[in-house]
Amino acid sequence: MSTKVLLVEDDLWLAELESSILEKAGYSVNVAAHATAAIEAVDRIQPDVIILDLLLTGSTGFALLHELQSYGDTQVIPVIICTNAAEQVSLKDLAQYGVKRIVDKSVMVPSDLVAAVRSVTE
Amino acid sequence: MNVSEGTHDVSQFEMTSLTAAAHELKAPLALMRQLALQLESGDATEEQRRMLQKITLTSERALRLTSDITRSSRLEDALFEVEPLNPEQICRDIVAELGPLFVAHGRSLALTQRTHPLLLVANRELLRRILMNFSDNALHYSEPGTAVALQIQALRKSGRIRIGVRDHGPALSADMWQSLQKRLAKSPQALHARPQSSGLGLYIASQFATAMNGSIGAVRHRDGATFYVELDASRQLSLL
């Protein structure tokens, strides 16, 4: 059974692109466009890893991180932050929220996302 | 914000608005870059591949500017650690990073080699961004087929080290040169350095240099210009 990835990204075109890259790499991908949809998707699909944009429409990625940490079953899901604000956050600060990797959207190449998922799931 | 006239101080309000705009621009620019990278990795003809590479490189150039703007807005809130650095290594990294962009524009970028190593006191990221900005500026204003050179020089009298980016292009007019000199002496301001330039990049470079106790300046040549940053030399080598 393939690894289940929940991609939380409010930019539809970017979500499509990233989904396609991850699916080609063999992952099963679900997309949530905002934090509320992400919580619903976590309950429904029980992802192995969450890729999270921080600057979402509505509640931010930080709010979702807090929410995920407040339940025993969701706090163990590894989170990869994929953001354009990478230089303003640090892995050291976010590790307590289950964040395992930070990927800078503005400099990443497509294979970086696959490598990040692989590094936290294998 | 009217940076094109280069006559007004950049107010806090203007900088805040500019930073917000830079944040907003980052997402679409990053998406354009990602889409171009994805297309580039597929079945494209050689000509299409070259065009896609230009889209990628241009997006990266714009992303660098947005990052510089957001970083600049945080200068007052953050402490930037300075350390003894070898500027040659930073220059080599810049040549490696921007080399493909220069080649795509029919120009080249190289570091003028030195025989003796020098150390200066700087924040690595801020210095890198200043030199990236000067190199980007040189790319824009140098003639096709010419070479842009990164040059490192010890200024013994002042105890400083100067890193310059020398381009070969149309000489700056005397009027523009005088105006630039005045503004460089009174930074921080928007520095209208060249025709069709907003001067924003130089303004940010000036802020970064000031944050490291340094300064920026320019030398006019008959066939182009050298934009430089001067920083304190590290005494570490002389103690050895």
Interface residues (C-beta under 8 A of the other chain):
Chain A: D11 W13 L14 L17 S20 I21 L55 N84 A85 E87 Q88 K105 S106 V107 M108 V109 P110
Chain B: H23 K26 A27 L29 A30 L31 R33 Q34 L35 L37 Q38 S41 E60 L63 T66 S67 T70 R71
